[in-house]
Amino acid sequence: MRGAKAGQQSKTTCPYCGVGCGVKAAVEAGTLSAVEGDREHPANFGRLCVKGSALHETLGHHGRLTRPSVDGVEVSWDAALSATANRLNTLRDEYGAQTVAAYLSGQLLTEDYYVANKLFKGFLGTPHLDTNSRLCMASAVVGYKRAFGADAVPCNYEDLEEAELVVLVGSNLAWNHPVLYQRLKVAKERNPLMRVVVIDPRVTDSCEIADLYLGIQPGSDAYLFNGLLAWMAQHQKLDTLYLERHTEGLEEALKAAQQTAGSVAEVAVACDVDPERLETFYYWFASQLHVVTLYSQGINQSASGTDKCNAIINCHLAGGKIGLPGAGPFSMTGQPNAMGGREVGGLANQLAAHMDYHTPGALDLVSRFWTTDSLTPCLPDSPGYKAVELFEAIERGEIKALWVMATNPAISLPGAARVRAALKKCPLVIVSECAAHTDLLPYADIVLPASGWSEKDGTVTNSERYRLSRQRGMLPPPGEAQHDWWIMCEVAKRLGFAEAFNYTHPWEIFDEHARLSGFENEASSKGSKRLFDISGLIGLGREGYDALAPIQWPVTKAAPHGTARLFADGEFATANGRAKLLAIRPQGPKQALSAAYPLRVNTGRIRDQWHTMTRTARSPRLMNHRTEPFIEVHPDDARSAGVVDQELAVLTAAKGEFIGRVRVSSAQRRGDVFVPIHWTDCFTKQARSSALIDSITDLLSGQPEAKHGAVALAALPTDWQATLIVADGLSDASPWCESAYWARTPMRGCQRWQLANTQPINDWLAQINAWMPRPLSVMSQDPANGRLRAVGVEKGQLCWWLMVGPPKELPGLAWLEARFNDTSLSDTHRRRLLAGCDDGAAETGPVICSCHQVGQTTIVKAIREGDVSVEALGARLACGTQCGSCIPELKSLIEEERPSARAKQSPNSEVA
């Protein structure tokens, strides 16, 4: 599909988190002019978070790859495809099939994933195909398979509205899955009897709706849930009938739980929580049948993440809290199509269509379906390297060729310096990418420009695991960019596999995928029927595929309209049909604290950003909530380390450093710090969170322990700090990047740079002349206080603006940003440029509401004037009225300022 007609409104799916929100997009004059939530989509019913509502602002041809290149030289597609095929063939012939590998992404569509898996495993004969889903959900996958016999979430989003108790553990739902959080919040408002428990080392925005908060010690989750299982047994809260009919392994699981977490007092010590609050949680969980436990990276990203998942599942099985409306263990996915990738076999330990290498008869079945049984090499018979192992194999020289699609392992994998060294050493690195500037591209021998979200056409599967949705192409790809499935098919043809990859449209790939899911999928003596089955969608044709509405698998002849919930009949996908409880022996983090590295570092997402910001940074308003990389630290730890709020500091780990701006917050546990994952070398000098994390993984799932690094914290001594704003196109050389610290924030028509250095600048005029591509127009300097402001104007347009001083002294930048987009500055404007704001302009402060760009100062002023509720603030300022993501912060500001507001209203009262 090369694009929608002008004036058309298309239904598609959001490309951010795993919620899988439906989006309606309007196409006008060859551009996507507006987006809104699809009220008919069952995932979001019209809601969108701030990232989703800004999707149309992230598009455009600027910053996109538009032509293929080989060895740094732009070439034709034919030359690039031929070079790719020839070099792959040469290395494969010389070193063997298992020296070829692929590293994929949850950003790919299912059809792209299917073609990649078929090409590499089925026809190139290598098992070494893995995905960045390994970094976020692999432990959940193994946990489900150990317990249920299949990688299958038993719940759906409706269960959140049916539940009597919802437990959030290791998940800041309010920031990472904001639409689902809003859905839960509304359900709680409609049902006053519903309770919500938040279990997290940090007090996050998700706590806004919590009836109970347990601030556990990082890594102690398995102790907590082992203790719950033991408590349920002790208080006769086990569902013995369900356990006898539908499960096995209770005796061993319970014995392990009682040995490791036999009493509330023991668990309270291990988790560092109040025993009374802990027992309250145990009582609530055990007393309710309709319980949903939502968990995400806080559980999964651990060296024992799989065991933590099974500790949670054990409790649900023991209480029969599964297969019912409002009940079940529910892992929340981080990416839009991590599920689709798993459905087609996009992990190194999977084969295809939810079959593993160890699934009885699977190798023969897939080989016959793909007709690879006569190939040499044939389908590999054992799993390949998981993500971290894969790059270690590249480092050892075992892998000679790597094809990376739609992801950036130079940033996201732990031990990033080692990953980069491996990439540099690899004889052939092929990169399929849509962004022209990423940290991975310097390591690529062949670069293949790929289509992006508004152009790609196919399907995705959301966190409900079995909700398939269409992502529809609405615009043509820019320049010569092509779809990933097309690129791989063209390479496959040049490799001699034309007959197997002769697809002309994504619906043909989807149809083959559906046929494989149902191929010989009947229960037999070798095992049970495979749960993943979408054979009911075979034969849709292009028209039916284009019109496909969201549907939950299994979709079969027996269930043509899909399946709302799994395991309702108590039958599981194991050989004997029984779910299995596992004996869990809790383990602490493997990245140990020490005198040299005494603080535990936790990494994660922030509200308005996504992965490495290649998409979200294209929308300037999404950059305003958190403009720089930061280090969130408890006040006591800040004092101990000698760091100050809003000043710069450095985190040091055994193998790397992270520089960010300090945010002192009592929401942090003592001894813990938090850093965001999003900043890359394209946006800052040294704030890659992966540099702080060792390459330690869960032995069962291969998922890295990204939540438990060990670091030391110290102030970054600076002689000066500055804010430099430069018009787009004038900062390509960026000589100021020699500073000890820099962070770049895209704005509309310009780029903001936060700078700092440990060395003094004695002659700022000379420095400005060395930095600036346009001459100085006016300057004001206060040498005694180390302050300076300078401006460059040329031909009636602002070219650059400089303020030497800490960023807390900045004016609101909206007025300045507008001047960079004004081609005829008036004399009045020129007089105000040094100040950076217009006469009488109100200071707005840091942005709290990204949807409506409402700043903290403006909100605080309204609170002090009497608007002491979220509703009142919304009526006055519109903040909190769109996506709702800022509401927890609004409530925090109201609580902080409430005494001031009361004093304003009743100056003589005792309370005031």
HELIX and SHEET records of a PDB file:
HELIX    1   1 VAL A   50  SER A   53  1                                   4    
HELIX    2   2 LEU A   55  THR A   58  5                                   4    
HELIX    3   3 TRP A   77  TYR A   95  1                                  19    
HELIX    4   4 ALA A   97  THR A   99  5                                   3    
HELIX    5   5 THR A  110  ASN A  117  1                                   8    
HELIX    6   6 LYS A  118  PHE A  123  3                                   6    
HELIX    7   7 ASN A  132  LEU A  135  5                                   4    
HELIX    8   8 ALA A  138  PHE A  148  1                                  11    
HELIX    9   9 GLU A  158  GLU A  162  1                                   5    
HELIX   10  10 LEU A  173  ASN A  176  1                                   4    
HELIX   11  11 PRO A  178  ARG A  190  1                                  13    
HELIX   12  12 ASP A  205  ILE A  209  5                                   5    
HELIX   13  13 ASP A  221  GLN A  234  1                                  14    
HELIX   14  14 THR A  240  HIS A  246  1                                   7    
HELIX   15  15 LEU A  250  THR A  260  1                                  11    
HELIX   16  16 VAL A  264  CYS A  271  1                                   8    
HELIX   17  17 PRO A  275  SER A  287  1                                  13    
HELIX   18  18 GLN A  297  ASN A  300  1                                   4    
HELIX   19  19 GLY A  305  ALA A  318  1                                  14    
HELIX   20  20 ALA A  338  VAL A  344  1                                   7    
HELIX   21  21 ALA A  362  TRP A  370  1                                   9    
HELIX   22  22 ALA A  387  ARG A  396  1                                  10    
HELIX   23  23 PRO A  409  SER A  412  1                                   4    
HELIX   24  24 ALA A  416  LYS A  425  1                                  10    
HELIX   25  25 LEU A  441  TYR A  443  5                                   3    
HELIX   26  26 ASP A  484  ARG A  494  1                                  11    
HELIX   27  27 ALA A  498  PHE A  501  5                                   4    
HELIX   28  28 PRO A  506  GLY A  518  1                                  13    
HELIX   29  29 SER A  535  LEU A  537  5                                   3    
HELIX   30  30 GLY A  541  ASP A  546  1                                   6    
HELIX   31  31 THR A  616  ARG A  618  5                                   3    
HELIX   32  32 PRO A  620  MET A  623  5                                   4    
HELIX   33  33 PRO A  635  ALA A  641  1                                   7    
HELIX   34  34 SER A  689  LEU A  692  5                                   4    
HELIX   35  35 PRO A  735  GLU A  738  5                                   4    
HELIX   36  36 TRP A  764  TRP A  771  1                                   8    
HELIX   37  37 PRO A  783  ASN A  785  5                                   3    
HELIX   38  38 PRO A  807  GLU A  809  5                                   3    
HELIX   39  39 ALA A  814  PHE A  820  1                                   7    
HELIX   40  40 ASP A  827  ARG A  832  1                                   6    
HELIX   41  41 GLN A  856  ARG A  864  1                                   9    
HELIX   42  42 VAL A  870  LEU A  877  1                                   8    
HELIX   43  43 ILE A  887  GLN A  905  1                                  19    
SHEET    1   A 3 GLN A   9  THR A  13  0                                        
SHEET    2   A 3 GLY A  22  GLU A  28 -1                                        
SHEET    3   A 3 THR A  31  GLY A  37 -1                                        
SHEET    1   B 7 VAL A  73  GLU A  74  0                                        
SHEET    2   B 7 SER A  69  VAL A  70 -1                                        
SHEET    3   B 7 ILE A 446  PRO A 449 -1                                        
SHEET    4   B 7 LEU A 428  GLU A 433  1                                        
SHEET    5   B 7 ALA A 401  MET A 405  1                                        
SHEET    6   B 7 VAL A 100  LEU A 104  1                                        
SHEET    7   B 7 LEU A 129  THR A 131  1                                        
SHEET    1   C 5 LEU A 212  LEU A 214  0                                        
SHEET    2   C 5 ARG A 195  ILE A 199  1                                        
SHEET    3   C 5 LEU A 165  VAL A 169  1                                        
SHEET    4   C 5 VAL A 291  TYR A 295  1                                        
SHEET    5   C 5 GLY A 328  SER A 331  1                                        
SHEET    1   D 2 THR A 247  GLU A 248  0                                        
SHEET    2   D 2 ALA A 579  LYS A 580  1                                        
SHEET    1   E 2 GLN A 350  ALA A 352  0                                        
SHEET    2   E 2 MET A 355  ASP A 356 -1                                        
SHEET    1   F 3 GLY A 458  THR A 461  0                                        
SHEET    2   F 3 ARG A 467  GLN A 471 -1                                        
SHEET    3   F 3 ILE A 551  GLN A 552 -1                                        
SHEET    1   G 7 LEU A 599  GLY A 604  0                                        
SHEET    2   G 7 ASP A 672  PRO A 676  1                                        
SHEET    3   G 7 PHE A 630  VAL A 633 -1                                        
SHEET    4   G 7 GLU A 657  VAL A 664  1                                        
SHEET    5   G 7 LEU A 648  THR A 652 -1                                        
SHEET    6   G 7 GLY A 709  ALA A 715 -1                                        
SHEET    7   G 7 LEU A 599  GLY A 604 -1                                        
SHEET    1   H 6 TYR A 741  MET A 747  0                                        
SHEET    2   H 6 CYS A 750  ASN A 757 -1                                        
SHEET    3   H 6 TRP A 720  ALA A 727 -1                                        
SHEET    4   H 6 GLN A 797  VAL A 804 -1                                        
SHEET    5   H 6 ARG A 787  GLU A 794 -1                                        
SHEET    6   H 6 VAL A 778  ASP A 782 -1                                        
SHEET    1   I 2 VAL A 847  CYS A 849  0                                        
SHEET    2   I 2 VAL A 854  GLY A 855 -1                                        
END                                                                             
